[in-house]
Amino acid sequence: MRVRTTARGGTAVWLVVLAMVQTAGFLAVWRGALHVEVGQWIDTVALTGNRIGQDHIDEPVDHILNAMSVVSLLAATGVIGFIALIRGRIALAVTATMLIAGANVTTQLLKYGLTRPDYGIDPERVYVGNSLPSGHTTVAASVAVALVLVLPRRVRALGAFIGAGYAAVAGVATLSAGWHRPSDAVAAFLVVGVWAALAGLLLLVTQREQAQIESADAHRVAAAVLGIGGLLAIVACGIALAWLVDLRAVPPDQLARRPLFVGYAGSAAGIAGTMGVVMALVLVAVHRVVPRYQG
């Protein structure tokens, strides 16, 4: 089936909507986590809850996070670009590289440009300032999404599951290590999601009129599993945090073990669920922006 102007127009509208929705989601997370007292309190409870069982996971968490460096990011970007090039997709190689670079630069600009008001909720980290979005989480998620873009259709769904799992683990690891609050990881995923939509628009612009897409390449089942699983995890997070809000008058460091665990586990579910939804949205559209035949 040929990709005509109307088909590309519909895909472009869908990508613009995705970019706007995820931007709105980022703004909501930024506002709620940084500028609302109860949002800061929930973040602090989750971060305090990471102490439960931390001794048992310190080593694997350190291995995961220490593997994410500038050198590893450059190496992963080079591999992703190489995969696209050996498939004869020059525009795809450039776009995938742009996605990774754009998402990570955006995260660093936001991290140092945004401010975190001090409501006296987290005195231990008051001098740290803003940490949203998470740089390590952005690295993992941007590489995962870019990899899905450049992979051949036969292994794309598998790559989406592995990539989403890797990025989710990285996001939870930043919480477990005490490096980042849960909102930092969620915001990072949304930054990557916006850049994925922008990358899709750029690929549409470079797409030839004779390009062909196949509905069989949509990976609807895989996208549904990721999306529904992610939404269920987000709902579980919402339920856990709603229960936790009733205790907001108690300082986080004075809470009992149970609410601390609920805050940590619920936030971890929210982190993983957000990545699942972001990856599902990528998987839904990728067969249209990276067609089977270039034409």
Disulfide bonds with the S-S distance in Angstrom:
none
